[in-house]
């Protein structure tokens, strides 16, 4: 029997395997402004943060503002890369098929990106309009507001919900909001997740067991 009345999923890295794709696009694009970083370091620095905060980190390092069209170029190139290469996280569709309680997505990305990624991976029909973006409320992880907003809109208190995350900012946000949280561990995040007290799992079938499916 499910312990929770509502499940709140992060999108990137939890539902869709997008982190490495988007980060590689960023690494390549940053070379055009003479900022050179490897993908492993970039994943550690950028994952889970708002894009504006990633840009602020880069601008501090290079000592100047990024070009005005930098974000538009990044979005265009990353969307093209998603269309070519994006896959759902292994086992997530089987998990969604088994859920009998309400669930939703709460992501740092803009709504059009969330919907695009879910559509490409054939996951969009599972979520209908239960999609919540930090851009809509102008508050980003590690602040808890996006999870609080999602829970309230879905009709539940934080105590009724569980958050499924993969990034340190996301885990921090969930815990700050009073939510139980489980983190999907992978090769990229296993070191950073050691810095926070959170239960982790490595496969979606492990999450099924945790949730009591």
Long-range contacts (C-beta under 8 A, 24 or more apart in sequence): 1-212, 2-100, 2-101, 2-211, 2-212, 2-213, 3-162, 3-211, 3-212, 4-101, 4-160, 4-161, 4-162, 4-180, 4-211, 5-101, 5-102, 5-156, 5-160, 5-161, 6-101, 6-102, 6-103, 6-104, 6-151, 6-154, 6-155, 6-156, 6-160, 6-161, 6-162, 7-99, 7-101, 7-102, 7-103, 7-104, 7-161, 7-162, 7-164, 7-211, 8-103, 8-104, 8-105, 8-106, 8-147, 8-150, 8-151, 8-154, 8-161, 8-162, 8-163, 8-164, 8-174, 8-179, 9-103, 9-104, 9-105, 9-106, 9-163, 9-164, 10-105, 10-106, 10-107, 10-163, 10-164, 10-165, 10-166, 10-167, 10-170, 11-105, 11-107, 11-109, 11-114, 11-117, 11-118, 12-107, 12-108, 12-109, 12-117, 12-166, 13-47, 13-89, 13-166, 13-167, 13-184, 13-186, 13-189, 14-89, 14-92, 14-164, 14-165, 14-166, 14-184, 15-88, 15-89, 15-92, 15-105, 15-117, 15-118, 15-121, 15-123, 16-86, 16-87, 16-88, 16-89, 16-117, 16-118, 16-120, 16-121, 16-123, 17-86, 17-87, 17-88, 17-89, 18-82, 18-86, 18-117, 19-43, 19-47, 19-166, 19-188, 20-188, 21-78, 21-81, 21-82, 21-85, 21-86, 22-78, 22-81, 22-82, 23-47, 24-81, 25-74, 25-77, 25-78, 25-81, 26-54, 26-74, 26-78, 28-77, 29-70, 29-73, 29-74, 29-77, 30-58, 33-58, 33-62, 33-66, 33-67, 33-70, 34-62, 35-61, 35-62, 40-188, 43-188, 43-189, 44-188, 44-191, 44-192, 47-166, 47-167, 47-168, 47-169, 47-188, 47-189, 47-192, 48-108, 48-141, 48-142, 48-165, 48-166, 48-167, 48-168, 48-169, 48-170, 49-108, 49-140, 49-141, 49-169, 50-108, 50-134, 50-140, 50-141, 51-108, 52-140, 53-140, 75-113, 79-113, 79-116, 82-116, 82-117, 82-120, 83-120, 86-117, 86-120, 86-121, 87-121, 88-121, 88-122, 88-123, 89-184, 89-204, 90-203, 90-204, 91-203, 91-204, 91-205, 92-123, 92-204, 93-122, 93-123, 93-126, 94-204, 94-205, 94-208, 95-204, 95-205, 95-207, 95-208, 95-213, 96-123, 96-126, 98-208, 98-213, 99-213, 102-130, 102-154, 102-155, 102-156, 103-127, 103-130, 104-130, 104-131, 104-132, 104-150, 104-154, 105-130, 105-131, 105-132, 106-132, 106-133, 106-146, 106-147, 106-149, 106-150, 106-163, 107-131, 107-132, 107-133, 107-134, 107-146, 108-133, 108-134, 108-140, 108-141, 108-146, 108-169, 108-170, 109-133, 109-134, 109-135, 110-135, 111-135, 111-136, 130-154, 141-167, 141-169, 141-170, 141-172, 141-173, 142-168, 142-169, 142-170, 142-172, 142-173, 142-176, 143-173, 143-176, 144-173, 144-174, 144-176, 144-177, 144-178, 144-179, 145-177, 146-173, 147-173, 147-174, 147-177, 147-179, 148-177, 151-177, 151-179, 162-211, 164-207, 167-192, 168-192, 168-193, 168-195, 168-196, 171-196, 171-198, 172-196, 182-207, 182-210
